[in-house]
Amino acid sequence: MAFDYDLFVIGGGSGGVRAARTAAATGASVALAEESRMGGTCVIRGCVPKKLMVYASGYGEVLDEARAYGWEIGEGRFDWRPFREKLHAELDRLEGVYRRLLDGSGVEMHDQRARIADPHTVELADGTRKTAKHILVATGGRPVRPDMKNAHLGMVSDDIFDLETLPKSVLIVGGGYIACEFACILHGLGVKVTQFYRGAQILRGFDDEARGLIADSMRERGIDLHLGTNVVEMCPESEASDPAHHGGTGSDAAGGNGVAEAAPGTKGPVWVKATNGDERVYDAVLFATGRKPNTDGLGLEEAGVELARGGAIEVDDYSQTGCPSIYAIGDVTDRVNLTPVAIREGMQFVETVFKGNPTPVDHALIPSAVFTQPELGTIGLTEEAAREIEPVEVYCSSFKPMQSAFAGSSDRVLMKLVVSVETRKILGCHIVAPEAGELIQLAGIAVKMGATKEDFDRTVAVHPTMAEEIVTMREPVRRS
């Protein structure tokens, strides 16, 4: 059977674009459909704009630190509007880069939604049908609101980048990395931040010691973090008829007078009652309570593709679905939801399907970072997970780094290694420190190669640095 294309990719995010380009480089005929903007979540409404906001939010502390070092600097003031304008210009530029890369690779682009009509046919929104020998689904995921009355009054992470002005106060609901990152970002930009998380500690799934230090640091910076707390009910402030609802323990949105103006682009002001009995009005509410794979209405199940609970596409080690001609990569499979992982999965798909070199996806020992203030960099097993598997030694050092200690800051950093007693291999490395994301990328190479604690010990320290602690810890703080 003759097909229109060798490959049709649904989704123009980082994984889909990389797969399309690398497949086209083999001589395959490739098309790609994207209903929104090329670049996907990471480039348009995720990693890139978020990291630029992380940078922006950190300059307030830099000014304070500079004064402690003798610099005469006036009071700084952040202006959201020029930053937002430049941010959107940068995202436009990056989308243009993605389009030029696809065009230069010979990939045919379709700027519209696509769905699967049968195992070898894709139907575009305009009714056009295209056939392909292989179909790759790379549609990513999206943030979701909780199932509760008036949840539509709250923003999700996608909305942050389109705010016309920043709210004066915000309630962030959630305790994962997105919630914690935006809590730190918005606080750093001058927003009064309250955060609710229903669990006992933020950043579930990360090392307990590391996430505890980050929670303490967030509170010390002024973020009003409430654990074991959730929203009971919420409504527009104008509908909260009980006078007690207009402030309760104090209206964060309006300086206590119970009258708040919504920041353009937000859903507020919103009255919120919490499980701890607290009642307040917030200028905005941000739900960071989970994400969902983008599989709705794609025609997957009709084509023989199985979906897991929650809507994720079921795939094997080679990213192949139950329908042999259909593959899926990235967040839509809900395996490891990180942009570099989606890119790697896309490359391994091409290696398998178009280069005749079957290559399973490798999800072992993936380094990652949480861009809170301070940052968390991590690779491998947490202490808690490791000791459930085998006996371990834990090497750990927490201290005030020279730069911030000189400025009088109470900030602490953490360097931690989890080591197998039997093999001496580093099972996990966890760093809480400024630029921890940069540090864990380099440490991750050694851990991925199977470095032992003695390999770290044989490495001469770079002095004076924070990172030297990672190679100077000689005695374990505990064994289990």
Secondary structure, 3 states (H helix, E strand, C coil): CCCCEEEEEECCEHHHHHHHHHHHCCCCCEEEECCCCCEHHHHHHCHHHHHHHHHHHHHHHHHHHHHHCCCCCCCCCCCHHHHHHHHHHHHHHHHHHHHHHHHHCCCEEECCCEEEEECCEEEECCCCEEEEEEEEECCCEEECCCCCCCHHHCECHHHHCCCCCCCCEEEEECCCHHHHHHHHHHHHCCCEEEEEECCCCCCCCCCHHHHHHHHHHHHHHCCEEEECCCEEEEEEHHHCCCHHHCCCCCCCCCCCCCCCCCCCCCCCCEEEEECCCCEEEECEEEECCCEEECCCCCCCHHHCCCECCCCCECCCCCCECCCCCEEECHHHHCCCCCHHHHHHHHHHHHHHHCCCCCCCCCCCCCCEEECCCCEEEEEECCHHHHHCCCCEEEEEEEECCHHHHHCCCCCCEEEEEEEECCCCEEEEEEEEECCHHHHHHHHHHHHHCCCEHHHHHCCCCCCCCCHHHHHCCCCCCEEC
